[in-house]
Structure formats: C-alpha cells, structure tokens
Amino acid sequence: MANHGPVYGLDAELAAKQAAKRDPKQEAEVKEFILQLTGHNITDLHGDLKSGVVLCEVINKIKPKSVAKINKGKMPFVLMENINNFLSACQAIGVPQTDLFMTVDLFENKNMNQVVQCIHALARHAPTVPGYNGPRVGVKLAAENRRNFDEETLRAGQNVMSRQTAGSHGGATAAGMIDKSRNIVKLEGGSASTQVPVNRAGGGGSPARSEGGGGGGGAKFCGNCGTKQTPGGKFCGNCGNPSA
C-alpha cells in the first residue's frame, strides 16, 4: 500500500470532516456482527479488514459460495481482488449502490466511515437471504406486501370518492365564506344601491343616505340599520338614529 504521508490544506479539512462523521455505536455493532458471524475479534477496522479476507468470510457465512476463492497472498492487487469480490457479492444480495464503498476507501484507508456503513447495510440485508439464521443488526427492513385485487373489486373502487375530492371532513365546502355585505341590490323603483353593513352597537350611527347617491328628493335610508325613512321624519322609525 502506498504511503501518502500527512495531508495538508483541503485534504486535511476533508479528513477532519470524515473523522467528525464517525459513529462509534455503528462501528461497535459492525465489530460485534463480524465477531458473532466469523469469530474474528476486530480491534483495528482498517488493519484487520484491508486484506479483504475477513470480509469474504463474512459474505460466505451469510450466503455460502458468494466468493468462490479467497486470496491469501500478500500482493496488493490480490488483496484488492478480495475486496472487489466482496463488494460484488454485497450488491448481489441487495445492498444498495449508495451503501457500497470503493476499493481504495478500505485498502488505502481513504474513507472508513463508508466501509462501516457498507458492512452495517450488509448486516441489515442478511436476514433477507434464504437460510440465514445468524446475528441481526439494526432495524428490520420493510418486506414487500403485494395485494392482488380482482376486477370486481377494482371497479367498485373507482366509484368511491377520495377524501381529497370530498374534503378532509367529508363533503366540506366553502359555503358561507364569501363576503356579501357589499353586494349591489335592486331597490324599489328599479334603481340600484350598495348594501351598507348594519351597525347595531347603538349610539352614533351613520346619517341616512339617499337612493342613487344624489342629494335630490329620492327615498332616504337610515345609515345605521338601512331602513327606508319616512319623508320628513327626523329619526329612524326602526333604530331611532337621527335622519340627515
């Protein structure tokens, strides 16, 4: 393995970020998983796993003959072949591509966090392999629950109104939410006028207004309650508001 020596600048910052992402709990679970499955007591993740031998033994315990030949040589390309065979077997079992690591991540100690994540993902997928009865790590993966409905059931479902269409409370509408206080209404004589909100709080109401908005001799209405005023009256006959 190449000796890259100490890193500086951006490489040092990236290394520090990777170190900060370490999950001691996840690492402990991975070590315990390997111990229970193969009997290997892992004390140094990089030093004990970089040859790929232990990893190949792990995958063969989960699914026998996943790696047909485990290389025990010392040449770098031979050890890296073990790691590649392990990764291919992981992918065949169902470990997502996003959980796998690159060979140099382990062999050159580039990203041990990703290596731990991969082994942890493998441990979660192991129970899905037929015949596996080894240790379990992490939460149980969701299993497919396919439903097959006959044509009659599917046709019946097409006539059911969805909650999104019916409203969250079932048949809810926007009725009553529209402000109609300023609607144009037709008054006596055929002329139009705008409704004025009634103020029944008492006291100083608005003065009476004339139909049509002019100051002529048209009919007048109370500015407080909207009641048509008696010609010549000084007060509204309904609410007692002074006439204009």
Accessible surface in RSA format (square Angstrom, percent):
REM  Atomic radii and reference values for relative SASA: ProtOr
REM  Chains: A
REM  Algorithm: Lee & Richards
REM  Probe-radius: 1.40
REM  Slices: 20
REM RES _ NUM      All-atoms   Total-Side   Main-Chain    Non-polar    All polar
REM                ABS   REL    ABS   REL    ABS   REL    ABS   REL    ABS   REL
RES MET A   1   109.02  56.5  47.99  31.8  61.03 145.3  54.90  46.7  54.11  71.7
RES ALA A   2    60.43  55.6  40.79  62.9  19.65  44.7  51.30  72.2   9.13  24.2
RES ASN A   3   143.66  99.1 107.52 103.9  36.14  87.0  35.81  86.2 107.85 104.2
RES HIS A   4   109.48  59.8  77.72  54.0  31.76  81.3  61.50  63.4  47.98  55.8
RES GLY A   5    39.45  48.6   0.00   N/A  39.45  48.6  24.64  67.6  14.81  33.2
RES PRO A   6   104.27  76.0  81.40  74.2  22.87  83.1  93.61  77.3  10.65  66.2
RES VAL A   7    71.36  47.0  55.61  50.3  15.75  37.9  59.06  51.3  12.30  33.4
RES TYR A   8   166.46  77.7 152.22  86.6  14.24  37.0 124.05  93.2  42.41  52.3
RES GLY A   9    52.50  64.7   0.00   N/A  52.50  64.7  42.52 116.7   9.98  22.3
RES LEU A  10   124.09  69.1 113.05  80.9  11.04  27.8 114.32  80.3   9.77  26.3
RES ASP A  11    84.72  59.3  79.57  79.2   5.14  12.2  11.20  26.4  73.52  73.3
RES ALA A  12    35.26  32.4  29.71  45.8   5.56  12.6  30.77  43.3   4.50  11.9
RES GLU A  13   103.26  59.3  99.00  74.9   4.26  10.1  34.15  66.1  69.11  56.4
RES LEU A  14    86.19  48.0  85.48  61.2   0.72   1.8  85.62  60.1   0.57   1.5
RES ALA A  15    48.66  44.7  39.01  60.2   9.65  22.0  43.27  60.9   5.39  14.3
RES ALA A  16    61.40  56.5  49.08  75.7  12.32  28.0  56.18  79.1   5.22  13.8
RES LYS A  17   128.77  62.8 124.75  76.5   4.03   9.6  75.16  67.7  53.61  57.1
RES GLN A  18    61.81  34.6  61.54  45.0   0.27   0.6  19.75  42.0  42.06  31.9
RES ALA A  19    61.93  56.9  46.56  71.8  15.38  35.0  51.34  72.3  10.59  28.1
RES ALA A  20    88.00  80.9  48.01  74.1  39.98  91.0  60.72  85.5  27.28  72.3
RES LYS A  21   152.16  74.2 127.66  78.3  24.50  58.3  79.91  71.9  72.25  77.0
RES ARG A  22   134.41  56.4 118.17  60.2  16.24  38.7  33.47  45.7 100.94  61.2
RES ASP A  23    67.42  47.2  61.36  61.1   6.06  14.3  19.37  45.6  48.05  47.9
RES PRO A  24    95.90  69.9  90.20  82.2   5.70  20.7  92.13  76.1   3.77  23.5
RES LYS A  25   150.53  73.4 142.48  87.4   8.04  19.2  91.62  82.5  58.91  62.7
RES GLN A  26    43.56  24.4  42.41  31.0   1.16   2.8   4.36   9.3  39.20  29.7
RES GLU A  27    15.66   9.0  15.66  11.9   0.00   0.0   3.99   7.7  11.67   9.5
RES ALA A  28    58.40  53.7  49.27  76.0   9.13  20.8  53.85  75.8   4.55  12.1
RES GLU A  29    54.87  31.5  50.64  38.3   4.23  10.1  25.20  48.7  29.67  24.2
RES VAL A  30     1.41   0.9   0.69   0.6   0.72   1.7   1.41   1.2   0.00   0.0
RES LYS A  31    62.61  30.5  61.07  37.5   1.54   3.7  24.20  21.8  38.40  40.9
RES GLU A  32    82.56  47.4  80.28  60.7   2.28   5.4  37.10  71.8  45.45  37.1
RES PHE A  33     1.87   0.9   0.26   0.2   1.61   4.2   1.65   1.0   0.22   0.6
RES ILE A  34     0.00   0.0   0.00   0.0   0.00   0.0   0.00   0.0   0.00   0.0
RES LEU A  35    67.65  37.7  63.07  45.1   4.58  11.5  63.07  44.3   4.58  12.3
RES GLN A  36   107.30  60.0  71.52  52.3  35.79  85.2  30.34  64.6  76.96  58.4
RES LEU A  37    21.12  11.8   9.66   6.9  11.46  28.8  10.70   7.5  10.41  28.0
RES THR A  38    29.50  21.0   1.18   1.2  28.32  67.5   4.65   6.2  24.86  37.6
RES GLY A  39    55.51  68.5   0.00   N/A  55.51  68.5  28.95  79.4  26.57  59.5
RES HIS A  40    68.04  37.2  64.85  45.1   3.18   8.1  44.38  45.7  23.66  27.5
RES ASN A  41   108.68  74.9  87.92  85.0  20.76  50.0  23.11  55.6  85.58  82.7
RES ILE A  42     8.36   4.8   2.57   1.9   5.79  13.9   2.57   1.9   5.79  15.7
RES THR A  43   104.59  74.4  79.01  80.1  25.58  61.0  61.84  83.1  42.75  64.6
RES ASP A  44    77.10  54.0  73.54  73.2   3.56   8.4  28.24  66.5  48.86  48.7
RES LEU A  45    18.40  10.2  15.08  10.8   3.32   8.3  15.08  10.6   3.32   8.9
RES HIS A  46    29.30  16.0  28.27  19.6   1.03   2.6  15.73  16.2  13.57  15.8
RES GLY A  47    34.78  42.9   0.00   N/A  34.78  42.9  16.29  44.7  18.50  41.4
RES ASP A  48    50.31  35.2  38.79  38.6  11.52  27.2  12.85  30.2  37.46  37.4
RES LEU A  49     0.04   0.0   0.00   0.0   0.04   0.1   0.04   0.0   0.00   0.0
RES LYS A  50    70.69  34.5  70.69  43.4   0.00   0.0  31.44  28.3  39.25  41.8
RES SER A  51    31.66  26.8  31.18  41.6   0.48   1.1  21.68  46.2   9.98  14.0
RES GLY A  52     0.00   0.0   0.00   N/A   0.00   0.0   0.00   0.0   0.00   0.0
RES VAL A  53    24.66  16.2  24.66  22.3   0.00   0.0  24.66  21.4   0.00   0.0
RES VAL A  54    15.25  10.0  15.22  13.8   0.03   0.1  15.22  13.2   0.03   0.1
RES LEU A  55     0.31   0.2   0.31   0.2   0.00   0.0   0.31   0.2   0.00   0.0
RES CYS A  56     0.00   0.0   0.00   0.0   0.00   0.0   0.00   0.0   0.00   0.0
RES GLU A  57    48.87  28.1  46.11  34.9   2.76   6.6  20.07  38.8  28.80  23.5
RES VAL A  58     0.39   0.3   0.39   0.3   0.00   0.0   0.39   0.3   0.00   0.0
RES ILE A  59     0.00   0.0   0.00   0.0   0.00   0.0   0.00   0.0   0.00   0.0
RES ASN A  60    34.39  23.7  28.79  27.8   5.60  13.5  15.97  38.4  18.42  17.8
RES LYS A  61   122.74  59.9 101.25  62.1  21.49  51.2  47.27  42.5  75.47  80.4
RES ILE A  62     3.92   2.2   0.00   0.0   3.92   9.4   0.00   0.0   3.92  10.6
RES LYS A  63    95.42  46.5  95.36  58.5   0.05   0.1  50.58  45.5  44.84  47.8
RES PRO A  64    99.92  72.8  86.24  78.6  13.68  49.7  87.30  72.1  12.62  78.4
RES LYS A  65   184.77  90.1 159.89  98.1  24.88  59.2 106.03  95.4  78.74  83.9
RES SER A  66    38.76  32.8   3.65   4.9  35.12  80.9  12.78  27.2  25.98  36.4
RES VAL A  67     7.49   4.9   1.44   1.3   6.05  14.6   4.21   3.7   3.29   8.9
RES ALA A  68   106.59  98.0  64.22  99.1  42.37  96.4  68.97  97.1  37.62  99.7
RES LYS A  69   151.35  73.8 143.63  88.1   7.73  18.4  91.30  82.2  60.05  64.0
RES ILE A  70    41.60  23.7  25.08  18.7  16.52  39.8  25.08  18.1  16.52  44.8
RES ASN A  71    18.51  12.8  15.31  14.8   3.20   7.7   5.03  12.1  13.48  13.0
RES LYS A  72   138.64  67.6 114.20  70.1  24.44  58.2  66.51  59.9  72.13  76.8
RES GLY A  73    35.77  44.1   0.00   N/A  35.77  44.1  29.31  80.4   6.47  14.5
RES LYS A  74   182.87  89.2 163.57 100.4  19.30  45.9 107.24  96.5  75.63  80.6
RES MET A  75   110.59  57.3 110.42  73.1   0.17   0.4  77.12  65.6  33.47  44.3
RES PRO A  76    56.76  41.4  56.21  51.2   0.54   2.0  56.76  46.9   0.00   0.0
RES PHE A  77   136.23  68.2 127.84  79.2   8.39  21.8 130.40  79.1   5.83  16.7
RES VAL A  78    26.10  17.2  26.10  23.6   0.00   0.0  26.10  22.7   0.00   0.0
RES LEU A  79    20.98  11.7  20.98  15.0   0.00   0.0  20.98  14.7   0.00   0.0
RES MET A  80    55.04  28.5  55.04  36.4   0.00   0.0  38.63  32.8  16.41  21.7
RES GLU A  81    84.82  48.7  82.39  62.3   2.42   5.8  23.26  45.0  61.56  50.3
RES ASN A  82     0.00   0.0   0.00   0.0   0.00   0.0   0.00   0.0   0.00   0.0
RES ILE A  83     0.00   0.0   0.00   0.0   0.00   0.0   0.00   0.0   0.00   0.0
RES ASN A  84    70.34  48.5  68.08  65.8   2.26   5.4  21.95  52.8  48.39  46.8
RES ASN A  85    48.59  33.5  44.56  43.1   4.03   9.7   7.79  18.7  40.80  39.4
RES PHE A  86     0.23   0.1   0.23   0.1   0.00   0.0   0.23   0.1   0.00   0.0
RES LEU A  87    19.90  11.1  19.38  13.9   0.52   1.3  19.72  13.8   0.18   0.5
RES SER A  88    72.79  61.5  63.13  84.2   9.66  22.3  36.38  77.5  36.41  51.0
RES ALA A  89     8.97   8.2   1.27   2.0   7.69  17.5   8.02  11.3   0.95   2.5
RES CYS A  90     0.00   0.0   0.00   0.0   0.00   0.0   0.00   0.0   0.00   0.0
RES GLN A  91    95.18  53.2  83.51  61.0  11.67  27.8  23.30  49.6  71.88  54.5
RES ALA A  92    81.79  75.2  41.91  64.7  39.88  90.7  54.34  76.5  27.46  72.7
RES ILE A  93    24.85  14.1   0.99   0.7  23.86  57.5   5.81   4.2  19.04  51.7
RES GLY A  94    39.24  48.4   0.00   N/A  39.24  48.4  26.74  73.4  12.49  28.0
RES VAL A  95     3.80   2.5   0.00   0.0   3.80   9.1   0.00   0.0   3.80  10.3
RES PRO A  96    57.41  41.8  46.63  42.5  10.78  39.2  57.41  47.4   0.00   0.0
RES GLN A  97   120.31  67.3 107.06  78.2  13.25  31.6  56.02 119.2  64.29  48.8
RES THR A  98   115.91  82.4  96.01  97.3  19.90  47.4  88.73 119.2  27.18  41.1
RES ASP A  99    17.22  12.1  17.22  17.1   0.00   0.0   0.00   0.0  17.22  17.2
RES LEU A 100    20.98  11.7  10.94   7.8  10.03  25.2  10.94   7.7  10.03  27.0
RES PHE A 101     9.22   4.6   0.00   0.0   9.22  24.0   3.98   2.4   5.24  15.0
RES MET A 102   132.40  68.6 127.09  84.1   5.30  12.6  95.47  81.2  36.93  48.9
RES THR A 103    20.00  14.2  15.68  15.9   4.32  10.3   9.26  12.4  10.74  16.2
RES VAL A 104    48.87  32.2  48.52  43.9   0.35   0.8  48.52  42.2   0.35   0.9
RES ASP A 105    17.48  12.2  17.48  17.4   0.00   0.0   0.00   0.0  17.48  17.4
RES LEU A 106     0.00   0.0   0.00   0.0   0.00   0.0   0.00   0.0   0.00   0.0
RES PHE A 107    11.32   5.7  11.30   7.0   0.01   0.0  11.30   6.9   0.01   0.0
RES GLU A 108    47.11  27.0  35.58  26.9  11.53  27.5   0.56   1.1  46.55  38.0
RES ASN A 109    78.86  54.4  60.18  58.2  18.69  45.0   6.93  16.7  71.94  69.5
RES LYS A 110    99.44  48.5  85.36  52.4  14.08  33.5  47.05  42.4  52.39  55.8
RES ASN A 111    36.35  25.1  35.96  34.8   0.39   0.9   3.12   7.5  33.23  32.1
RES MET A 112    33.82  17.5  28.88  19.1   4.95  11.8  28.88  24.6   4.95   6.6
RES ASN A 113    33.86  23.3  26.76  25.9   7.10  17.1  21.44  51.6  12.42  12.0
RES GLN A 114    36.53  20.4  35.27  25.8   1.26   3.0   9.73  20.7  26.79  20.3
RES VAL A 115     0.00   0.0   0.00   0.0   0.00   0.0   0.00   0.0   0.00   0.0
RES VAL A 116     4.15   2.7   4.15   3.8   0.00   0.0   4.15   3.6   0.00   0.0
RES GLN A 117    65.34  36.5  65.31  47.7   0.04   0.1  13.92  29.6  51.43  39.0
RES CYS A 118     0.00   0.0   0.00   0.0   0.00   0.0   0.00   0.0   0.00   0.0
RES ILE A 119     0.63   0.4   0.63   0.5   0.00   0.0   0.63   0.5   0.00   0.0
RES HIS A 120    14.84   8.1  14.68  10.2   0.15   0.4  14.01  14.4   0.83   1.0
RES ALA A 121     0.00   0.0   0.00   0.0   0.00   0.0   0.00   0.0   0.00   0.0
RES LEU A 122     0.03   0.0   0.03   0.0   0.00   0.0   0.03   0.0   0.00   0.0
RES ALA A 123     1.18   1.1   1.18   1.8   0.00   0.0   1.18   1.7   0.00   0.0
RES ARG A 124    54.09  22.7  48.92  24.9   5.18  12.3   7.88  10.8  46.21  28.0
RES HIS A 125    24.71  13.5  24.71  17.2   0.00   0.0  13.13  13.5  11.57  13.5
RES ALA A 126     0.00   0.0   0.00   0.0   0.00   0.0   0.00   0.0   0.00   0.0
RES PRO A 127    39.50  28.8  17.02  15.5  22.48  81.7  17.22  14.2  22.28 138.5
RES THR A 128    81.76  58.2  51.43  52.1  30.33  72.3  54.83  73.6  26.93  40.7
RES VAL A 129    14.11   9.3   9.60   8.7   4.51  10.9  11.40   9.9   2.70   7.3
RES PRO A 130   129.50  94.4  99.96  91.1  29.55 107.4 111.87  92.4  17.63 109.6
RES GLY A 131    80.86  99.7   0.00   N/A  80.86  99.7  44.42 121.9  36.45  81.6
RES TYR A 132    24.01  11.2   3.46   2.0  20.56  53.5   7.82   5.9  16.19  20.0
RES ASN A 133   143.70  99.1 112.42 108.6  31.29  75.3  36.01  86.7 107.69 104.1
RES GLY A 134    24.78  30.6   0.00   N/A  24.78  30.6  15.48  42.5   9.29  20.8
RES PRO A 135    28.88  21.0  15.25  13.9  13.64  49.6  27.93  23.1   0.95   5.9
RES ARG A 136   155.95  65.5 126.47  64.5  29.48  70.2  55.13  75.4 100.81  61.1
RES VAL A 137    17.95  11.8  10.45   9.5   7.50  18.1  14.94  13.0   3.01   8.2
RES GLY A 138    50.64  62.4   0.00   N/A  50.64  62.4  19.35  53.1  31.29  70.1
RES VAL A 139   118.84  78.2 110.16  99.7   8.68  20.9 116.34 101.1   2.49   6.8
RES LYS A 140   182.03  88.8 148.44  91.1  33.59  80.0  99.82  89.8  82.20  87.6
RES LEU A 141    54.10  30.1  43.91  31.4  10.19  25.6  45.65  32.1   8.45  22.7
RES ALA A 142   108.57  99.8  66.97 103.3  41.60  94.6  77.45 109.1  31.12  82.4
RES ALA A 143    87.64  80.6  56.17  86.7  31.48  71.6  63.57  89.5  24.07  63.8
RES GLU A 144   138.92  79.8  96.90  73.3  42.02 100.0  52.49 101.5  86.43  70.6
RES ASN A 145   104.97  72.4  81.67  78.9  23.30  56.1  30.61  73.7  74.36  71.9
RES ARG A 146   173.87  73.0 143.42  73.1  30.46  72.5  51.90  70.9 121.98  73.9
RES ARG A 147   159.11  66.8 134.69  68.7  24.42  58.2  47.38  64.8 111.73  67.7
RES ASN A 148   134.51  92.8  97.51  94.2  37.00  89.1  35.97  86.6  98.54  95.2
RES PHE A 149   118.47  59.3  92.90  57.5  25.57  66.5  96.74  58.7  21.73  62.2
RES ASP A 150    91.42  64.0  75.70  75.3  15.73  37.2  45.51 107.1  45.91  45.8
RES GLU A 151   113.44  65.1 110.43  83.5   3.01   7.2  50.84  98.3  62.60  51.1
RES GLU A 152   126.13  72.4 123.24  93.2   2.89   6.9  38.23  73.9  87.90  71.8
RES THR A 153    65.81  46.8  59.59  60.4   6.22  14.8  40.91  54.9  24.90  37.6
RES LEU A 154    86.74  48.3  80.51  57.6   6.23  15.7  83.00  58.3   3.74  10.1
RES ARG A 155   138.99  58.4 136.32  69.5   2.67   6.3  61.73  84.4  77.26  46.8
RES ALA A 156    58.23  53.5  48.40  74.7   9.83  22.4  54.48  76.7   3.74   9.9
RES GLY A 157    44.38  54.7   0.00   N/A  44.38  54.7  30.07  82.5  14.31  32.0
RES GLN A 158   148.15  82.8 111.48  81.5  36.67  87.3  42.87  91.3 105.28  79.8
RES ASN A 159   132.24  91.2  96.86  93.6  35.38  85.2  33.87  81.5  98.37  95.1
RES VAL A 160   112.60  74.1  92.15  83.4  20.44  49.3  95.89  83.3  16.71  45.3
RES MET A 161   126.85  65.7  99.53  65.9  27.32  65.0  94.96  80.7  31.90  42.3
RES SER A 162    60.49  51.1  48.21  64.3  12.28  28.3  49.80 106.1  10.68  15.0
RES ARG A 163   165.02  69.3 159.30  81.2   5.71  13.6  66.97  91.5  98.05  59.4
RES GLN A 164   176.10  98.5 143.07 104.6  33.03  78.7  56.99 121.3 119.12  90.3
RES THR A 165   102.46  72.9  70.75  71.7  31.72  75.6  53.45  71.8  49.01  74.1
RES ALA A 166    18.45  17.0  13.46  20.8   4.99  11.4  17.24  24.3   1.20   3.2
RES GLY A 167    17.84  22.0   0.00   N/A  17.84  22.0  17.81  48.9   0.03   0.1
RES SER A 168    96.84  81.8  63.92  85.3  32.92  75.8  50.89 108.4  45.94  64.4
RES HIS A 169   160.83  87.9 131.40  91.3  29.43  75.3  89.65  92.4  71.19  82.8
RES GLY A 170    39.43  48.6   0.00   N/A  39.43  48.6  15.93  43.7  23.50  52.6
RES GLY A 171    53.37  65.8   0.00   N/A  53.37  65.8  33.37  91.6  19.99  44.8
RES ALA A 172    58.54  53.8  30.24  46.7  28.30  64.4  41.06  57.8  17.48  46.3
RES THR A 173   110.50  78.6  72.96  74.0  37.54  89.5  71.89  96.6  38.61  58.4
RES ALA A 174    64.87  59.6  55.58  85.8   9.29  21.1  57.79  81.4   7.08  18.8
RES ALA A 175    87.71  80.6  54.70  84.4  33.01  75.1  65.52  92.3  22.19  58.8
RES GLY A 176    84.27 103.9   0.00   N/A  84.27 103.9  40.91 112.3  43.36  97.1
RES MET A 177   152.71  79.1 115.72  76.6  36.98  88.1 106.15  90.2  46.55  61.7
RES ILE A 178   129.58  73.7 113.99  84.9  15.59  37.6 117.71  84.8  11.87  32.2
RES ASP A 179   110.39  77.3  81.53  81.2  28.86  68.3  45.40 106.8  65.00  64.8
RES LYS A 180   135.37  66.0 128.05  78.6   7.32  17.4  71.33  64.2  64.04  68.2
RES SER A 181    42.20  35.7  30.14  40.2  12.05  27.8  32.62  69.5   9.57  13.4
RES ARG A 182   142.22  59.7 129.73  66.1  12.49  29.7  57.96  79.2  84.25  51.1
RES ASN A 183    68.58  47.3  63.99  61.8   4.59  11.1  16.05  38.6  52.52  50.8
RES ILE A 184   116.16  66.1  87.95  65.5  28.21  68.0  87.95  63.3  28.21  76.6
RES VAL A 185    44.74  29.4  39.18  35.5   5.55  13.4  44.74  38.9   0.00   0.0
RES LYS A 186   165.27  80.6 132.79  81.5  32.48  77.3  75.91  68.3  89.36  95.2
RES LEU A 187    44.05  24.5  33.11  23.7  10.93  27.5  38.09  26.7   5.96  16.0
RES GLU A 188   129.12  74.1 114.36  86.5  14.76  35.1  61.60 119.1  67.52  55.1
RES GLY A 189    87.65 108.1   0.00   N/A  87.65 108.1  43.37 119.0  44.28  99.2
RES GLY A 190    46.92  57.9   0.00   N/A  46.92  57.9  21.70  59.5  25.22  56.5
RES SER A 191    43.71  36.9  34.03  45.4   9.68  22.3  43.07  91.7   0.64   0.9
RES ALA A 192    61.51  56.6  42.55  65.7  18.96  43.1  42.64  60.0  18.87  50.0
RES SER A 193    14.54  12.3   5.90   7.9   8.64  19.9  10.29  21.9   4.25   6.0
RES THR A 194    44.64  31.7  39.32  39.9   5.31  12.7  19.92  26.8  24.71  37.4
RES GLN A 195    77.17  43.2  72.96  53.3   4.22  10.0  22.72  48.4  54.46  41.3
RES VAL A 196    57.73  38.0  44.00  39.8  13.74  33.1  44.18  38.4  13.55  36.8
RES PRO A 197    76.10  55.5  59.92  54.6  16.18  58.8  69.03  57.0   7.07  43.9
RES VAL A 198    70.34  46.3  40.15  36.3  30.20  72.8  40.97  35.6  29.37  79.7
RES ASN A 199    70.31  48.5  66.17  63.9   4.13  10.0  26.65  64.1  43.66  42.2
RES ARG A 200   171.52  72.0 136.83  69.8  34.69  82.6  68.98  94.3 102.54  62.1
RES ALA A 201    94.21  86.6  50.22  77.5  43.99 100.1  62.31  87.8  31.90  84.5
RES GLY A 202    49.84  61.5   0.00   N/A  49.84  61.5  35.69  97.9  14.15  31.7
RES GLY A 203    74.30  91.6   0.00   N/A  74.30  91.6  43.48 119.3  30.82  69.0
RES GLY A 204    81.83 100.9   0.00   N/A  81.83 100.9  41.06 112.7  40.77  91.3
RES GLY A 205    20.76  25.6   0.00   N/A  20.76  25.6   2.59   7.1  18.17  40.7
RES SER A 206    63.48  53.6  55.87  74.6   7.61  17.5  21.27  45.3  42.21  59.1
RES PRO A 207    89.02  64.9  81.94  74.7   7.08  25.7  84.57  69.8   4.45  27.7
RES ALA A 208    12.36  11.4   1.61   2.5  10.75  24.4   1.61   2.3  10.75  28.5
RES ARG A 209    76.80  32.2  70.46  35.9   6.33  15.1  55.50  75.9  21.30  12.9
RES SER A 210    19.54  16.5  12.55  16.7   6.99  16.1   2.89   6.2  16.65  23.3
RES GLU A 211    40.46  23.2  27.27  20.6  13.19  31.4   1.52   2.9  38.94  31.8
RES GLY A 212    63.23  78.0   0.00   N/A  63.23  78.0  30.61  84.0  32.62  73.1
RES GLY A 213    72.77  89.7   0.00   N/A  72.77  89.7  36.94 101.4  35.83  80.3
RES GLY A 214    45.65  56.3   0.00   N/A  45.65  56.3  38.89 106.7   6.77  15.2
RES GLY A 215    86.46 106.6   0.00   N/A  86.46 106.6  39.94 109.6  46.52 104.2
RES GLY A 216    54.43  67.1   0.00   N/A  54.43  67.1  41.52 113.9  12.91  28.9
RES GLY A 217    88.67 109.4   0.00   N/A  88.67 109.4  42.44 116.5  46.23 103.5
RES GLY A 218    38.81  47.9   0.00   N/A  38.81  47.9  27.19  74.6  11.62  26.0
RES ALA A 219    32.36  29.8  15.11  23.3  17.25  39.2  26.20  36.9   6.16  16.3
RES LYS A 220    87.03  42.5  84.42  51.8   2.61   6.2  43.44  39.1  43.59  46.4
RES PHE A 221    20.83  10.4  20.83  12.9   0.00   0.0  20.83  12.6   0.00   0.0
RES CYS A 222     3.73   2.8   1.10   1.2   2.64   6.2   0.39   1.0   3.34   3.6
RES GLY A 223     8.55  10.5   0.00   N/A   8.55  10.5   3.61   9.9   4.94  11.1
RES ASN A 224    14.32   9.9  13.30  12.9   1.02   2.4   0.50   1.2  13.82  13.4
RES CYS A 225    12.43   9.4   0.42   0.5  12.01  28.2   0.58   1.5  11.85  12.8
RES GLY A 226    36.96  45.6   0.00   N/A  36.96  45.6  16.31  44.8  20.65  46.3
RES THR A 227    52.50  37.3  45.36  46.0   7.14  17.0  42.85  57.6   9.65  14.6
RES LYS A 228   101.35  49.4  82.12  50.4  19.22  45.8  51.45  46.3  49.90  53.2
RES GLN A 229    17.33   9.7   8.15   6.0   9.17  21.8   7.92  16.9   9.41   7.1
RES THR A 230   103.82  73.8  92.43  93.7  11.39  27.1  59.78  80.3  44.04  66.6
RES PRO A 231   130.89  95.4 100.85  91.9  30.04 109.2 112.85  93.2  18.04 112.1
RES GLY A 232    82.46 101.7   0.00   N/A  82.46 101.7  44.70 122.7  37.75  84.6
RES GLY A 233    33.31  41.1   0.00   N/A  33.31  41.1  21.70  59.6  11.61  26.0
RES LYS A 234   160.99  78.5 149.73  91.9  11.26  26.8  95.89  86.3  65.10  69.3
RES PHE A 235   131.51  65.8 115.20  71.4  16.31  42.4 115.20  69.8  16.31  46.7
RES CYS A 236     5.52   4.2   0.22   0.3   5.30  12.4   0.22   0.6   5.30   5.7
RES GLY A 237    86.78 107.0   0.00   N/A  86.78 107.0  44.47 122.0  42.32  94.8
RES ASN A 238    88.17  60.8  53.93  52.1  34.25  82.5  12.16  29.3  76.01  73.5
RES CYS A 239    53.22  40.3  13.55  15.1  39.68  93.2  24.05  60.9  29.18  31.5
RES GLY A 240    42.12  51.9   0.00   N/A  42.12  51.9  25.75  70.7  16.37  36.7
RES ASN A 241    11.55   8.0   5.33   5.2   6.22  15.0   7.10  17.1   4.45   4.3
RES PRO A 242    79.66  58.1  76.23  69.5   3.43  12.5  76.23  62.9   3.43  21.3
RES SER A 243    29.59  25.0   8.57  11.4  21.03  48.4   9.17  19.5  20.42  28.6
RES ALA A 244    84.35  77.6  28.98  44.7  55.37 125.9  64.70  91.1  19.65  52.0
END  Absolute sums over single chains surface
CHAIN  1 A    16356.5      11898.1       4458.4       9202.2       7154.3
END  Absolute sums over all chains
TOTAL         16356.5      11898.1       4458.4       9202.2       7154.3
